Amino acid sequence: MAEQRSTKAERRAAAKAAAARAAQVKKRNQALAGAGAGLAVVVLLAAVFYIARDGGSGTDVGAPALTTSATAAPQSQPDAATQQPAPPPADFPPVPEGADPALATKPQVQPGTGELAKLTVTPLIKGTGAAAKAGQNITVNYVGVSYTTGQEFDASWTRSEPLSFPLGAGRVIPGWDQGLVGATVGSRVQLDIPAELAYGENPQGGEPPGPLRFVVDVLGVQ
C-alpha cells in the first residue's frame, strides 16, 4: 500500500510539473504574440509616415531639393540711388583759349521746323581762331538730334571726350565734311543735314534715319 501511495504522489507531482511547464510555454507564446503585434503596428505607422511625407511622387525621401531660377534667392543689386554718373574730367571740355565760356556747357538742341531741303549751316557762336580746311584734323564737341523730333541720339558730352577726325576724308557723314569747312576755332555751329547727306531714310546699321540736326563746337584744327 505504501508503494502505491508513493506512485500516486509521483504521478501527481509529474502532472503538476507538466502543467506548470505548459503554463510557462503559453505565457511565453502570448508575450511573443504581443511583441509581434507591436512590431506590426510600428511598421504600419512607419509606412503611413513614409507615404504622407513622400506624397506618392516616387522621389527619395530626404533627397535635396533642386534650386531653380524661380526659387533661388535674388542676388543683391546695387542701389540705383547710389549709381551716380562719373564726373567729367577736369580738363573737359577743352575750351580754346579766349573762346566764349558758353562752349564749356552742353547746348540744348531743339528740333527743326518745316521740310529740310539742303544742308544749312547756322553760326551760333563765332570763334576767332583759325578756319578749318579740308585735309586738316579737326577736334569737336557735338550733340546730335533728330531734325523732326529733337530726340538726342548721340553726343560727345555723354562720353566726356571730344571727337577728332580728318575733315573731308569721308570718315564722317557728308554733311559734316561739307558743313564744317571754314568753321573757325572757338565757334559753335548748327548743322541741319538732309537725309541724303546723313544716314539716309532707312539705314541698316542702327543709325538714325531722316534729316538730322547737330550742334558742333570747334575746339581745334591742325
HUTA-V372705 format. One line per field, one symbol per residue. phi: phi as a letter, one per 40 degrees, with the letter a starting at -180 (. if undefined). psi: psi as a letter, one per 20 degrees, with the letter a starting at -180 (. if undefined). burial: + if it has 9 or more other ideal C-beta (glycine too) atoms within 8 Angstrom, else -. A space follows every 10 residues. Layout:
phi: ???
psi: ???
burial: ???
This chain:
phi: .dcccccccc cccccccccc cccccccccc cccccccccc cccccccccd ccccggcgcc cgcccccbcc bcccccbccd ccccccccdc cbcccccgcc dcccbcccbb ccbgcccacb bbcbbccbcc ccbdgccbbb babbbcccbg ccbaaccccf acbbaccgcg cbcdccdccc cgcccgcbbb bbbcdcbbbg cbcbbgcccg cbbbbbbcca ba
psi: ghhghggghg ggghhggghg hhhggggghh gggggggghh gggghggggg ghhhjjijrp pipqqpprhh iqpqqpqqph hinqqpqqqh jpqmpqpirp ihiippqopq rrqapohrpp pophporjaq ppqpiqpqpq qqpprphhhj ppiqphhhil orppqppjjj irqhhghghi pipqpiqoqp ooprhijdjr hmqijjqpra qqpqoppohq q.
burial: ---------- ---------- ---------- ---------- ---------+ ---+------ ---------- ---------- ---------- -+++++--+- --+-----+- ++---+--+- +-+++-+-+- -++--+++++ +++++++--+ -+--+++--- -++-+++--- --+-++++++ +-++++++++ +++++-+++- --+----+++ ++++++++++ +-
